[in-house]
Amino acid sequence: MVRAGQSSEKAALIYQHSDDERQEEVAAELDATVRKAMAAAKGKERDQPSGTNLARGE
């Protein structure tokens, strides 16, 4: 399978038969979405700790 986590066997087959160009387009869009979200979150302080800081009690 090209990608994991499809909601159905039909969806998995669609991805499996897509071409490399389309896979590059999907990956580029995902990358752009993540980069945009990371840029928006950069510099923002959280009101409450999370992740490792929360586990450490910081």
CHARMM-style PDB file with segment names, atoms N, HN, CA, C and O in Angstrom:
ATOM      1  N   MET     1       0.844  -1.185   0.000  1.00  0.00      PROA
ATOM      2  CA  MET     1       0.000   0.000   0.000  1.00  0.00      PROA
ATOM      3  C   MET     1       0.887   1.246   0.000  1.00  0.00      PROA
ATOM      4  O   MET     1       1.939   1.287   0.637  1.00  0.00      PROA
ATOM      5  N   VAL     2       0.436   2.234  -0.719  1.00  0.00      PROA
ATOM      6  HN  VAL     2      -0.419   2.201  -1.237  1.00  0.00      PROA
ATOM      7  CA  VAL     2       1.210   3.468  -0.822  1.00  0.00      PROA
ATOM      8  C   VAL     2       1.139   4.251   0.480  1.00  0.00      PROA
ATOM      9  O   VAL     2       2.162   4.726   0.974  1.00  0.00      PROA
ATOM     10  N   ARG     3      -0.050   4.390   1.034  1.00  0.00      PROA
ATOM     11  HN  ARG     3      -0.880   4.005   0.632  1.00  0.00      PROA
ATOM     12  CA  ARG     3      -0.242   5.117   2.285  1.00  0.00      PROA
ATOM     13  C   ARG     3      -0.970   4.216   3.271  1.00  0.00      PROA
ATOM     14  O   ARG     3      -1.720   3.323   2.876  1.00  0.00      PROA
ATOM     15  N   ALA     4      -0.749   4.453   4.518  1.00  0.00      PROA
ATOM     16  HN  ALA     4      -0.141   5.178   4.839  1.00  0.00      PROA
ATOM     17  CA  ALA     4      -1.414   3.651   5.545  1.00  0.00      PROA
ATOM     18  C   ALA     4      -2.572   4.437   6.144  1.00  0.00      PROA
ATOM     19  O   ALA     4      -2.600   5.666   6.080  1.00  0.00      PROA
ATOM     20  N   GLY     5      -3.510   3.730   6.717  1.00  0.00      PROA
ATOM     21  HN  GLY     5      -3.487   2.731   6.769  1.00  0.00      PROA
ATOM     22  CA  GLY     5      -4.583   4.368   7.452  1.00  0.00      PROA
ATOM     23  C   GLY     5      -5.809   4.727   6.648  1.00  0.00      PROA
ATOM     24  O   GLY     5      -6.613   5.545   7.096  1.00  0.00      PROA
ATOM     25  N   GLN     6      -5.982   4.145   5.473  1.00  0.00      PROA
ATOM     26  HN  GLN     6      -5.330   3.480   5.109  1.00  0.00      PROA
ATOM     27  CA  GLN     6      -7.191   4.429   4.703  1.00  0.00      PROA
ATOM     28  C   GLN     6      -8.401   3.889   5.452  1.00  0.00      PROA
ATOM     29  O   GLN     6      -8.303   2.913   6.196  1.00  0.00      PROA
ATOM     30  N   SER     7      -9.541   4.537   5.247  1.00  0.00      PROA
ATOM     31  HN  SER     7      -9.621   5.330   4.642  1.00  0.00      PROA
ATOM     32  CA  SER     7     -10.753   4.154   5.960  1.00  0.00      PROA
ATOM     33  C   SER     7     -11.434   2.939   5.361  1.00  0.00      PROA
ATOM     34  O   SER     7     -12.299   2.339   5.999  1.00  0.00      PROA
ATOM     35  N   SER     8     -11.067   2.572   4.163  1.00  0.00      PROA
ATOM     36  HN  SER     8     -10.365   3.060   3.644  1.00  0.00      PROA
ATOM     37  CA  SER     8     -11.694   1.407   3.539  1.00  0.00      PROA
ATOM     38  C   SER     8     -10.716   0.738   2.574  1.00  0.00      PROA
ATOM     39  O   SER     8      -9.706   1.317   2.174  1.00  0.00      PROA
ATOM     40  N   GLU     9     -11.049  -0.487   2.220  1.00  0.00      PROA
ATOM     41  HN  GLU     9     -11.870  -0.957   2.544  1.00  0.00      PROA
ATOM     42  CA  GLU     9     -10.228  -1.207   1.249  1.00  0.00      PROA
ATOM     43  C   GLU     9     -10.270  -0.504  -0.105  1.00  0.00      PROA
ATOM     44  O   GLU     9      -9.272  -0.473  -0.825  1.00  0.00      PROA
ATOM     45  N   LYS    10     -11.426   0.059  -0.447  1.00  0.00      PROA
ATOM     46  HN  LYS    10     -12.237   0.035   0.138  1.00  0.00      PROA
ATOM     47  CA  LYS    10     -11.572   0.775  -1.718  1.00  0.00      PROA
ATOM     48  C   LYS    10     -10.618   1.979  -1.764  1.00  0.00      PROA
ATOM     49  O   LYS    10      -9.943   2.208  -2.768  1.00  0.00      PROA
ATOM     50  N   ALA    11     -10.574   2.735  -0.676  1.00  0.00      PROA
ATOM     51  HN  ALA    11     -11.122   2.548   0.139  1.00  0.00      PROA
ATOM     52  CA  ALA    11      -9.675   3.894  -0.619  1.00  0.00      PROA
ATOM     53  C   ALA    11      -8.219   3.459  -0.747  1.00  0.00      PROA
ATOM     54  O   ALA    11      -7.429   4.123  -1.418  1.00  0.00      PROA
ATOM     55  N   ALA    12      -7.865   2.360  -0.112  1.00  0.00      PROA
ATOM     56  HN  ALA    12      -8.507   1.822   0.434  1.00  0.00      PROA
ATOM     57  CA  ALA    12      -6.499   1.850  -0.204  1.00  0.00      PROA
ATOM     58  C   ALA    12      -6.153   1.480  -1.642  1.00  0.00      PROA
ATOM     59  O   ALA    12      -5.045   1.752  -2.102  1.00  0.00      PROA
ATOM     60  N   LEU    13      -7.084   0.867  -2.346  1.00  0.00      PROA
ATOM     61  HN  LEU    13      -7.985   0.645  -1.972  1.00  0.00      PROA
ATOM     62  CA  LEU    13      -6.839   0.489  -3.738  1.00  0.00      PROA
ATOM     63  C   LEU    13      -6.681   1.710  -4.633  1.00  0.00      PROA
ATOM     64  O   LEU    13      -5.879   1.696  -5.566  1.00  0.00      PROA
ATOM     65  N   ILE    14      -7.434   2.757  -4.357  1.00  0.00      PROA
ATOM     66  HN  ILE    14      -8.086   2.768  -3.598  1.00  0.00      PROA
ATOM     67  CA  ILE    14      -7.312   3.992  -5.139  1.00  0.00      PROA
ATOM     68  C   ILE    14      -5.905   4.562  -4.976  1.00  0.00      PROA
ATOM     69  O   ILE    14      -5.262   4.913  -5.965  1.00  0.00      PROA
ATOM     70  N   TYR    15      -5.421   4.656  -3.732  1.00  0.00      PROA
ATOM     71  HN  TYR    15      -5.944   4.371  -2.929  1.00  0.00      PROA
ATOM     72  CA  TYR    15      -4.074   5.169  -3.496  1.00  0.00      PROA
ATOM     73  C   TYR    15      -3.025   4.257  -4.107  1.00  0.00      PROA
ATOM     74  O   TYR    15      -2.023   4.730  -4.645  1.00  0.00      PROA
ATOM     75  N   GLN    16      -3.250   2.948  -4.026  1.00  0.00      PROA
ATOM     76  HN  GLN    16      -4.063   2.563  -3.589  1.00  0.00      PROA
ATOM     77  CA  GLN    16      -2.284   1.990  -4.540  1.00  0.00      PROA
ATOM     78  C   GLN    16      -2.086   2.149  -6.041  1.00  0.00      PROA
ATOM     79  O   GLN    16      -0.991   1.912  -6.551  1.00  0.00      PROA
ATOM     80  N   HSD    17      -3.130   2.544  -6.744  1.00  0.00      PROA
ATOM     81  HN  HSD    17      -4.019   2.737  -6.330  1.00  0.00      PROA
ATOM     82  CA  HSD    17      -3.050   2.657  -8.196  1.00  0.00      PROA
ATOM     83  C   HSD    17      -2.785   4.080  -8.687  1.00  0.00      PROA
ATOM     84  O   HSD    17      -2.771   4.322  -9.894  1.00  0.00      PROA
ATOM     85  N   SER    18      -2.578   5.011  -7.780  1.00  0.00      PROA
ATOM     86  HN  SER    18      -2.589   4.815  -6.799  1.00  0.00      PROA
ATOM     87  CA  SER    18      -2.269   6.376  -8.201  1.00  0.00      PROA
ATOM     88  C   SER    18      -0.818   6.443  -8.678  1.00  0.00      PROA
ATOM     89  O   SER    18       0.025   5.643  -8.272  1.00  0.00      PROA
ATOM     90  N   ASP    19      -0.552   7.412  -9.544  1.00  0.00      PROA
ATOM     91  HN  ASP    19      -1.237   8.062  -9.874  1.00  0.00      PROA
ATOM     92  CA  ASP    19       0.800   7.514 -10.102  1.00  0.00      PROA
ATOM     93  C   ASP    19       1.734   8.305  -9.182  1.00  0.00      PROA
ATOM     94  O   ASP    19       1.292   8.964  -8.241  1.00  0.00      PROA
ATOM     95  N   ASP    20       3.017   8.226  -9.472  1.00  0.00      PROA
ATOM     96  HN  ASP    20       3.376   7.690 -10.236  1.00  0.00      PROA
ATOM     97  CA  ASP    20       4.025   8.889  -8.642  1.00  0.00      PROA
ATOM     98  C   ASP    20       3.842  10.399  -8.614  1.00  0.00      PROA
ATOM     99  O   ASP    20       4.075  11.033  -7.585  1.00  0.00      PROA
ATOM    100  N   GLU    21       3.428  10.977  -9.731  1.00  0.00      PROA
ATOM    101  HN  GLU    21       3.238  10.461 -10.566  1.00  0.00      PROA
ATOM    102  CA  GLU    21       3.226  12.428  -9.786  1.00  0.00      PROA
ATOM    103  C   GLU    21       2.156  12.855  -8.787  1.00  0.00      PROA
ATOM    104  O   GLU    21       2.317  13.854  -8.087  1.00  0.00      PROA
ATOM    105  N   ARG    22       1.083  12.107  -8.723  1.00  0.00      PROA
ATOM    106  HN  ARG    22       0.953  11.295  -9.292  1.00  0.00      PROA
ATOM    107  CA  ARG    22       0.003  12.436  -7.788  1.00  0.00      PROA
ATOM    108  C   ARG    22       0.475  12.258  -6.347  1.00  0.00      PROA
ATOM    109  O   ARG    22       0.108  13.045  -5.475  1.00  0.00      PROA
ATOM    110  N   GLN    23       1.275  11.243  -6.094  1.00  0.00      PROA
ATOM    111  HN  GLN    23       1.572  10.603  -6.803  1.00  0.00      PROA
ATOM    112  CA  GLN    23       1.804  11.032  -4.750  1.00  0.00      PROA
ATOM    113  C   GLN    23       2.679  12.213  -4.328  1.00  0.00      PROA
ATOM    114  O   GLN    23       2.653  12.624  -3.168  1.00  0.00      PROA
ATOM    115  N   GLU    24       3.445  12.752  -5.261  1.00  0.00      PROA
ATOM    116  HN  GLU    24       3.466  12.418  -6.203  1.00  0.00      PROA
ATOM    117  CA  GLU    24       4.274  13.923  -4.968  1.00  0.00      PROA
ATOM    118  C   GLU    24       3.403  15.137  -4.665  1.00  0.00      PROA
ATOM    119  O   GLU    24       3.732  15.927  -3.780  1.00  0.00      PROA
ATOM    120  N   GLU    25       2.298  15.294  -5.386  1.00  0.00      PROA
ATOM    121  HN  GLU    25       2.031  14.652  -6.104  1.00  0.00      PROA
ATOM    122  CA  GLU    25       1.374  16.399  -5.134  1.00  0.00      PROA
ATOM    123  C   GLU    25       0.768  16.286  -3.737  1.00  0.00      PROA
ATOM    124  O   GLU    25       0.698  17.273  -3.005  1.00  0.00      PROA
ATOM    125  N   VAL    26       0.337  15.095  -3.374  1.00  0.00      PROA
ATOM    126  HN  VAL    26       0.395  14.293  -3.968  1.00  0.00      PROA
ATOM    127  CA  VAL    26      -0.255  14.877  -2.051  1.00  0.00      PROA
ATOM    128  C   VAL    26       0.770  15.175  -0.961  1.00  0.00      PROA
ATOM    129  O   VAL    26       0.459  15.852   0.019  1.00  0.00      PROA
ATOM    130  N   ALA    27       1.987  14.673  -1.130  1.00  0.00      PROA
ATOM    131  HN  ALA    27       2.240  14.123  -1.926  1.00  0.00      PROA
ATOM    132  CA  ALA    27       3.040  14.905  -0.144  1.00  0.00      PROA
ATOM    133  C   ALA    27       3.367  16.393  -0.022  1.00  0.00      PROA
ATOM    134  O   ALA    27       3.590  16.888   1.084  1.00  0.00      PROA
ATOM    135  N   ALA    28       3.397  17.103  -1.136  1.00  0.00      PROA
ATOM    136  HN  ALA    28       3.216  16.702  -2.033  1.00  0.00      PROA
ATOM    137  CA  ALA    28       3.700  18.538  -1.115  1.00  0.00      PROA
ATOM    138  C   ALA    28       2.607  19.318  -0.381  1.00  0.00      PROA
ATOM    139  O   ALA    28       2.905  20.247   0.370  1.00  0.00      PROA
ATOM    140  N   GLU    29       1.363  18.948  -0.594  1.00  0.00      PROA
ATOM    141  HN  GLU    29       1.122  18.194  -1.205  1.00  0.00      PROA
ATOM    142  CA  GLU    29       0.258  19.626   0.095  1.00  0.00      PROA
ATOM    143  C   GLU    29       0.300  19.353   1.593  1.00  0.00      PROA
ATOM    144  O   GLU    29       0.076  20.259   2.395  1.00  0.00      PROA
ATOM    145  N   LEU    30       0.587  18.113   1.973  1.00  0.00      PROA
ATOM    146  HN  LEU    30       0.769  17.377   1.321  1.00  0.00      PROA
ATOM    147  CA  LEU    30       0.713  17.788   3.394  1.00  0.00      PROA
ATOM    148  C   LEU    30       1.858  18.571   4.021  1.00  0.00      PROA
ATOM    149  O   LEU    30       1.726  19.088   5.130  1.00  0.00      PROA
ATOM    150  N   ASP    31       2.978  18.658   3.317  1.00  0.00      PROA
ATOM    151  HN  ASP    31       3.086  18.238   2.416  1.00  0.00      PROA
ATOM    152  CA  ASP    31       4.128  19.404   3.808  1.00  0.00      PROA
ATOM    153  C   ASP    31       3.776  20.874   4.003  1.00  0.00      PROA
ATOM    154  O   ASP    31       4.120  21.468   5.025  1.00  0.00      PROA
ATOM    155  N   ALA    32       3.092  21.457   3.029  1.00  0.00      PROA
ATOM    156  HN  ALA    32       2.812  20.975   2.199  1.00  0.00      PROA
ATOM    157  CA  ALA    32       2.712  22.871   3.122  1.00  0.00      PROA
ATOM    158  C   ALA    32       1.773  23.108   4.302  1.00  0.00      PROA
ATOM    159  O   ALA    32       1.895  24.111   5.006  1.00  0.00      PROA
ATOM    160  N   THR    33       0.846  22.193   4.512  1.00  0.00      PROA
ATOM    161  HN  THR    33       0.748  21.379   3.940  1.00  0.00      PROA
ATOM    162  CA  THR    33      -0.099  22.319   5.620  1.00  0.00      PROA
ATOM    163  C   THR    33       0.621  22.267   6.962  1.00  0.00      PROA
ATOM    164  O   THR    33       0.344  23.072   7.852  1.00  0.00      PROA
ATOM    165  N   VAL    34       1.540  21.324   7.106  1.00  0.00      PROA
ATOM    166  HN  VAL    34       1.764  20.671   6.383  1.00  0.00      PROA
ATOM    167  CA  VAL    34       2.287  21.187   8.358  1.00  0.00      PROA
ATOM    168  C   VAL    34       3.177  22.398   8.584  1.00  0.00      PROA
ATOM    169  O   VAL    34       3.241  22.920   9.698  1.00  0.00      PROA
ATOM    170  N   ARG    35       3.865  22.852   7.544  1.00  0.00      PROA
ATOM    171  HN  ARG    35       3.814  22.428   6.640  1.00  0.00      PROA
ATOM    172  CA  ARG    35       4.744  24.021   7.693  1.00  0.00      PROA
ATOM    173  C   ARG    35       3.951  25.270   8.090  1.00  0.00      PROA
ATOM    174  O   ARG    35       4.414  26.067   8.906  1.00  0.00      PROA
ATOM    175  N   LYS    36       2.772  25.437   7.519  1.00  0.00      PROA
ATOM    176  HN  LYS    36       2.396  24.790   6.856  1.00  0.00      PROA
ATOM    177  CA  LYS    36       1.928  26.583   7.853  1.00  0.00      PROA
ATOM    178  C   LYS    36       1.491  26.519   9.315  1.00  0.00      PROA
ATOM    179  O   LYS    36       1.519  27.528  10.019  1.00  0.00      PROA
ATOM    180  N   ALA    37       1.090  25.339   9.768  1.00  0.00      PROA
ATOM    181  HN  ALA    37       1.067  24.519   9.197  1.00  0.00      PROA
ATOM    182  CA  ALA    37       0.665  25.176  11.157  1.00  0.00      PROA
ATOM    183  C   ALA    37       1.823  25.406  12.123  1.00  0.00      PROA
ATOM    184  O   ALA    37       1.647  26.014  13.178  1.00  0.00      PROA
ATOM    185  N   MET    38       3.004  24.920  11.760  1.00  0.00      PROA
ATOM    186  HN  MET    38       3.147  24.426  10.903  1.00  0.00      PROA
ATOM    187  CA  MET    38       4.175  25.114  12.621  1.00  0.00      PROA
ATOM    188  C   MET    38       4.568  26.583  12.691  1.00  0.00      PROA
ATOM    189  O   MET    38       4.949  27.073  13.754  1.00  0.00      PROA
ATOM    190  N   ALA    39       4.478  27.287  11.571  1.00  0.00      PROA
ATOM    191  HN  ALA    39       4.168  26.889  10.707  1.00  0.00      PROA
ATOM    192  CA  ALA    39       4.812  28.712  11.555  1.00  0.00      PROA
ATOM    193  C   ALA    39       3.824  29.503  12.403  1.00  0.00      PROA
ATOM    194  O   ALA    39       4.209  30.438  13.105  1.00  0.00      PROA
ATOM    195  N   ALA    40       2.551  29.125  12.339  1.00  0.00      PROA
ATOM    196  HN  ALA    40       2.238  28.365  11.769  1.00  0.00      PROA
ATOM    197  CA  ALA    40       1.531  29.821  13.119  1.00  0.00      PROA
ATOM    198  C   ALA    40       1.727  29.586  14.618  1.00  0.00      PROA
ATOM    199  O   ALA    40       1.444  30.470  15.427  1.00  0.00      PROA
ATOM    200  N   ALA    41       2.205  28.409  14.985  1.00  0.00      PROA
ATOM    201  HN  ALA    41       2.435  27.691  14.328  1.00  0.00      PROA
ATOM    202  CA  ALA    41       2.391  28.068  16.392  1.00  0.00      PROA
ATOM    203  C   ALA    41       3.711  28.586  16.952  1.00  0.00      PROA
ATOM    204  O   ALA    41       3.869  28.700  18.168  1.00  0.00      PROA
ATOM    205  N   LYS    42       4.653  28.896  16.076  1.00  0.00      PROA
ATOM    206  HN  LYS    42       4.525  28.803  15.089  1.00  0.00      PROA
ATOM    207  CA  LYS    42       5.978  29.329  16.528  1.00  0.00      PROA
ATOM    208  C   LYS    42       5.869  30.633  17.313  1.00  0.00      PROA
ATOM    209  O   LYS    42       5.216  31.584  16.884  1.00  0.00      PROA
ATOM    210  N   GLY    43       6.506  30.653  18.441  1.00  0.00      PROA
ATOM    211  HN  GLY    43       7.036  29.881  18.789  1.00  0.00      PROA
ATOM    212  CA  GLY    43       6.531  31.860  19.250  1.00  0.00      PROA
ATOM    213  C   GLY    43       5.351  32.004  20.192  1.00  0.00      PROA
ATOM    214  O   GLY    43       5.350  32.885  21.052  1.00  0.00      PROA
ATOM    215  N   LYS    44       4.355  31.159  20.046  1.00  0.00      PROA
ATOM    216  HN  LYS    44       4.356  30.443  19.348  1.00  0.00      PROA
ATOM    217  CA  LYS    44       3.215  31.223  20.956  1.00  0.00      PROA
ATOM    218  C   LYS    44       3.530  30.415  22.203  1.00  0.00      PROA
ATOM    219  O   LYS    44       3.950  29.260  22.121  1.00  0.00      PROA
ATOM    220  N   GLU    45       3.324  31.031  23.355  1.00  0.00      PROA
ATOM    221  HN  GLU    45       2.983  31.969  23.422  1.00  0.00      PROA
ATOM    222  CA  GLU    45       3.542  30.309  24.599  1.00  0.00      PROA
ATOM    223  C   GLU    45       2.243  29.649  25.020  1.00  0.00      PROA
ATOM    224  O   GLU    45       1.152  30.188  24.836  1.00  0.00      PROA
ATOM    225  N   ARG    46       2.396  28.477  25.583  1.00  0.00      PROA
ATOM    226  HN  ARG    46       3.282  28.039  25.733  1.00  0.00      PROA
ATOM    227  CA  ARG    46       1.221  27.762  26.063  1.00  0.00      PROA
ATOM    228  C   ARG    46       0.894  28.212  27.484  1.00  0.00      PROA
ATOM    229  O   ARG    46       1.787  28.527  28.271  1.00  0.00      PROA
ATOM    230  N   ASP    47      -0.390  28.236  27.794  1.00  0.00      PROA
ATOM    231  HN  ASP    47      -1.115  27.980  27.155  1.00  0.00      PROA
ATOM    232  CA  ASP    47      -0.815  28.572  29.146  1.00  0.00      PROA
ATOM    233  C   ASP    47      -0.518  27.433  30.114  1.00  0.00      PROA
ATOM    234  O   ASP    47      -0.247  27.656  31.294  1.00  0.00      PROA
ATOM    235  N   GLN    48      -0.574  26.217  29.595  1.00  0.00      PROA
ATOM    236  HN  GLN    48      -0.794  26.036  28.636  1.00  0.00      PROA
ATOM    237  CA  GLN    48      -0.353  25.044  30.431  1.00  0.00      PROA
ATOM    238  C   GLN    48       0.711  24.167  29.786  1.00  0.00      PROA
ATOM    239  O   GLN    48       0.815  24.108  28.560  1.00  0.00      PROA
ATOM    240  N   PRO    49       1.502  23.486  30.611  1.00  0.00      PROA
ATOM    241  CA  PRO    49       2.516  22.599  30.045  1.00  0.00      PROA
ATOM    242  C   PRO    49       1.881  21.397  29.357  1.00  0.00      PROA
ATOM    243  O   PRO    49       0.745  21.021  29.646  1.00  0.00      PROA
ATOM    244  N   SER    50       2.631  20.811  28.451  1.00  0.00      PROA
ATOM    245  HN  SER    50       3.554  21.116  28.216  1.00  0.00      PROA
ATOM    246  CA  SER    50       2.158  19.602  27.785  1.00  0.00      PROA
ATOM    247  C   SER    50       3.351  18.717  27.467  1.00  0.00      PROA
ATOM    248  O   SER    50       4.498  19.150  27.588  1.00  0.00      PROA
ATOM    249  N   GLY    51       3.092  17.494  27.066  1.00  0.00      PROA
ATOM    250  HN  GLY    51       2.161  17.142  26.968  1.00  0.00      PROA
ATOM    251  CA  GLY    51       4.160  16.585  26.658  1.00  0.00      PROA
ATOM    252  C   GLY    51       5.150  16.317  27.765  1.00  0.00      PROA
ATOM    253  O   GLY    51       4.762  16.030  28.897  1.00  0.00      PROA
ATOM    254  N   THR    52       6.438  16.410  27.443  1.00  0.00      PROA
ATOM    255  HN  THR    52       6.753  16.643  26.523  1.00  0.00      PROA
ATOM    256  CA  THR    52       7.497  16.090  28.396  1.00  0.00      PROA
ATOM    257  C   THR    52       7.465  17.029  29.591  1.00  0.00      PROA
ATOM    258  O   THR    52       7.670  16.593  30.723  1.00  0.00      PROA
ATOM    259  N   ASN    53       7.211  18.306  29.358  1.00  0.00      PROA
ATOM    260  HN  ASN    53       7.044  18.660  28.438  1.00  0.00      PROA
ATOM    261  CA  ASN    53       7.172  19.261  30.464  1.00  0.00      PROA
ATOM    262  C   ASN    53       6.089  18.895  31.475  1.00  0.00      PROA
ATOM    263  O   ASN    53       6.299  19.020  32.682  1.00  0.00      PROA
ATOM    264  N   LEU    54       4.949  18.450  30.997  1.00  0.00      PROA
ATOM    265  HN  LEU    54       4.778  18.348  30.017  1.00  0.00      PROA
ATOM    266  CA  LEU    54       3.862  18.048  31.882  1.00  0.00      PROA
ATOM    267  C   LEU    54       4.270  16.812  32.675  1.00  0.00      PROA
ATOM    268  O   LEU    54       4.022  16.735  33.878  1.00  0.00      PROA
ATOM    269  N   ALA    55       4.893  15.849  32.008  1.00  0.00      PROA
ATOM    270  HN  ALA    55       5.094  15.911  31.031  1.00  0.00      PROA
ATOM    271  CA  ALA    55       5.322  14.620  32.683  1.00  0.00      PROA
ATOM    272  C   ALA    55       6.376  14.905  33.747  1.00  0.00      PROA
ATOM    273  O   ALA    55       6.417  14.237  34.780  1.00  0.00      PROA
ATOM    274  N   ARG    56       7.216  15.882  33.498  1.00  0.00      PROA
ATOM    275  HN  ARG    56       7.183  16.425  32.659  1.00  0.00      PROA
ATOM    276  CA  ARG    56       8.263  16.246  34.457  1.00  0.00      PROA
ATOM    277  C   ARG    56       7.736  17.147  35.569  1.00  0.00      PROA
ATOM    278  O   ARG    56       8.438  17.389  36.550  1.00  0.00      PROA
ATOM    279  N   GLY    57       6.529  17.638  35.430  1.00  0.00      PROA
ATOM    280  HN  GLY    57       5.958  17.442  34.632  1.00  0.00      PROA
ATOM    281  CA  GLY    57       5.960  18.522  36.433  1.00  0.00      PROA
ATOM    282  C   GLY    57       6.463  19.940  36.333  1.00  0.00      PROA
ATOM    283  O   GLY    57       6.418  20.688  37.310  1.00  0.00      PROA
ATOM    284  N   GLU    58       6.944  20.322  35.158  1.00  0.00      PROA
ATOM    285  HN  GLU    58       6.980  19.714  34.365  1.00  0.00      PROA
ATOM    286  CA  GLU    58       7.486  21.679  34.956  1.00  0.00      PROA
ATOM    287  C   GLU    58       6.380  22.658  34.659  1.00  0.00      PROA
ATOM    288  OT1 GLU    58       6.642  23.845  34.461  1.00  0.00      PROA
TER     289      GLU     58
END
